[in-house]
Amino acid sequence: MGYIGTHSGGEEIALPADFRWPGGRRLAVFFRCAFEGWSDGHWPGIGPMGNPLKPGFLDLNALGFAEYGHRRGIFRAMETLAAFNVKATIMLSGVMAERHPEIVRQLSDQGHDLVAHSYAMDVIPVYLSEEDERANIRRTVDLIVKATGGKRPTGWISPRGTPSQRTAKMLTEESFEWHGDSLNDDLPYLVKYDTGTIVAFSSNMECNDLPLYMRYGNPPKVMLEIFQDWLAYVRKHEQGPARLDPTIHSHVFGRPLGMSVFREMLEIATAADDIWVGTRSEAVKYILGQVR
């Protein structure tokens, strides 16, 4: 049996050991905010009550919790990011561009990096046929392009970061520059296929509100402690480049208590001379200009 993984059939190429982020900085922080939605008749699998309802019953509790994202959370996130002049990487469900194009246009006009995040959180590539997966990619892109007035996303992240074995190669065929469907490295790396090259931009889950707060019930401040601990460690012990993706969801830490933590992380990162703060798509363009 051959290699089974995210990049089956591709050649992975690591960044050089002396790689540095823009400005010659060794450290990078990418602030991410998920603006997610679910198809009609679907809702989040993780809700504030913790215990899901029996199958077949509409969970208005979980659905209402998710609606906070477009009613309040995304606006609070935009206001906070603007206060620090930071552009975020926005994981955007196509259904949110379909239902709330005015919000997506606002995100785009403010310069945030809109990343295609499938049509909806319940449309997961690994469950789809090849034909349906390609149609889902194109549908998602078309909705984002329409909502933004013509801006095409260059990055893709599947719901729960779970692609099919054909997703990465298919994304090269659909002219994407990068994907975030990987947890297998600290740094981005290139993947070459016969159809083109794509940057695999590995994600991290240790500084993410959904598992920390929603799934495991940690106080919001734990996310700040993790961010501070990461900075202390990589500054003291790591010699090469490093990066972290503090990630919030508009319906989770888009609320005041969670946003207070997000704000503190922004304060720390933007005040540091040794950290480059940018978006994933900015970093990918920089990488592609440095390494081929």
N, C-alpha and C positions, 0 to 999 in steps of 0.2 A: 504494500500500500504506500502510495506517495504521500508527500506532505499535505496535511489537511489544516487549513488555517485561513485567515483573512486574505492573504495574498497568494493563494494557490495559483501557480502558473506565472508568477511574477518574480523579478529579481530585486531584492532589497539592497539599498545602498545607504550606508550610514553617513552622517555628517562627519567632516574631518575633526580630529581630536582638538584642534586649535580653533574650532568654530566659536564665534562670538555673536551675540545679538546686535541689532542696529546700535550705532553709537559706540561699538566696542565693548558693550557691557556683557558681563558674564552671566548675570541673572535676568530673567524675564518673568513678568507676571501678566497673565491674560485674564481679565475680568470677564466672566461669562454670565449671561442671564437667559434663561429659557422662557420663551413665550409660546406655551404649548396648548394644544386643543385636542379634542377627541371627536371622532365621527358621531353622527346622530345615533343615539341608542347605546353609546359607550361612555365610560367615565373612568377616572383614575383608579388603578388597582390598589393604591395606597391612599387612604383617607385619614382625616384627623381622629376618627374613633378607633383606628387600628384593626378592628375585626371586620372583615368584609361580610356583606350580606350573603344569604344563600343565592346560588346561581339563578338567574332569571328574574330577579327583583331589582327594580330601579333604585339606585343608591343616590337619592337627592342630597344626602349629606356630603358625599364625596364630590358630586357634581357641583354643588354650590360652593364648596371650598375651592374648586378649580376656577370657577367664574370670577373669583377675586382678582385673578391675574389681569384680566382685561378691564375690570371695573376700577381697580385702584392700584394694584401692584406694579404694573408696567410703567405707570406714570410716576410713581414714587421712585422707581429705579432710574428713569430718565432724568428726573430732577437731581437725584443724588450724583449720578455720573457727570451731569453738566456742571455741578458745583466744583468738580475737580478737573474739568476739561478732559475727561477720559472717554474714549470710544470703546464700547464693549463688543464682545462677540455674542450675537443674539441667535440662539437656537430657535428657529421659527418654523412652526407647523404650517403647512400650506393652508389648512382649514382656517387658521387665524388670519391669514391674508385674504381669504375668501369672505370671512364673516366681519372682519374689522380692518378693511383696507386703509382707513384713515389713520389708524394707529401705526400700521406698518409703514405707511408713507412718512409719518412723523419720525419714526425710528430711522428710516433711510435718510431723510433730509437732515437729521442731526449727525449723520456720518457713521452710524454704527454698522458693524459688519454683520449682515444678515446671512445666516447659514441655513440652508435647506435641511429640514428636520423631518422629512416624510410628510405625506398629506396630513396624517394624524397620528397620535401616539399609539393607537391600536392597529396601525398599518405598519407591520414590522416585516422587513425584507425577507427574513428567513422563512416566513410563512407563505411567501408568494411564489407563483410560477415565474419563469424568466420573462414572459410576456407581460404579466401583471406588474412585476417589479420595474421594468422599464417604463411602463405606462405611469406608475406612481411617481417615478423620478420626474418625468416630463410634466405631469400634472402639477406637482409641487412647484417646479421651476416656473411654469406658466403663471400660476397664481401669484407668486412673488413678483415676477416681472410686471404683471398687470397692476398690482397694488403700488409698486414703487415708481411707476411711470417709465419702466424700461430697464431697470437695473437687475442684472442677472447675478444670482449667487455663484460664488466660485468654490464654496465649500459645502460639504455634506456630512451630517451626522445622523445615523439611524436612531430611531427610538430605542432607548436603553442601550445604545451603542452596539447593537446587535445586527450585523449585516448577514447576508448570505455569502456563500463562498464566491459568488460571481459579482458581488456588489462593486468592489474596488475596480475591477477591470471595466465593468459597465460604466462606471463614472468617468473613466478616461474616454470612453466612446461618446459620452454626453458632455464633454469639454469641461469637466470639473478639474480644478487645480489641486484640491486636497480633500481628504476625508478625516474624520475623527473617530472612526470605528475600530479603535485599537486601544489596548491597555498594556501593551507588551514592551514599552520602552519609556525612558525618561524624556527623550527628545524626538523631534520629528525626524523622518528619514524618507528617502525617495524609493519608489517602487516602479520598476520599468516593466511594461508589457509590450507585446507586439502592436498594441493599439495606442500606446502613448505612455507618458510618465505621470504619476500622481504622487503627491506628498502625503505620507501617512503621519498625521499629527496626533500622536498618542494622548489620551486623556488621563486624568487622575480622578479618583473618587474620594480621596481622604479629606478634601476641602470642598464638600458639596452638601448643600442644605438638605437634600432629599433623604439620603441615607442617614446622615448625622442626626437630623432633627425629627423627620417624619417616621423613619423606619425604626431607629434605635432610641429615640426619645431624649437625646442629649440637649442640655440647655443651649441656646443660640451662641453663648459666649465660647463654647467649646470650639466652634469654627475659627474664631479669632485666635484662640490659644494654639490651634494647629498651624495656622498661618504664621504666627510668631515663632513657634518651634521650628517650622521648616526653614524660615529665614535664618535663625540662629545656627541651625545645623549646616546648611549649605555654605554659609559664610565662613564657618570655622573649619569644616572638614572636607568639603568638596573643592576640587581644583579646576574642574572643567565647567562647561556651561550647564545651567540648570534652569528649570521653569516650573511654575505652578499655575493652576487654573482655578482660582476661587469662583465657585459656581453657585448661583442662586436661581430659583424658579420664581417667576413673578407672582405665582399664587401661593408660594410658601414664604420665602424671606422678603417678598414684596411688602409685607406687613411691617408696621413700625419697629417692633422689637428686632426682627431679623435685619431690617435695613440699618439699624444702628450698628450692627456688626459689620455689615458690608461697608458702611461709611468709614469705620475705623480702619479696615483693611486698605481702603482707598487712601486714607490719610497717610498711612505708613508707607505704602508703595510709592506714592507720588512725591513724598518728601525725601526719598532715598536717592543718593547719587549713583549707586551701583546697580539700580534696577531699571530695565527698559520696560515701560508699560505700553502695550499696543494690542492690536487685534490679531487673530490667527491669520487672517487673509493678508494683512500687512507683512507678517513674518514669513509667510509662504512666498510672497513675491520677492522678498529679500533673499530667502534661501535659494529660490530658482535662479536668481541673478548671481549667486555665489557658487552654486554646485550644480553640475549637470551630469 
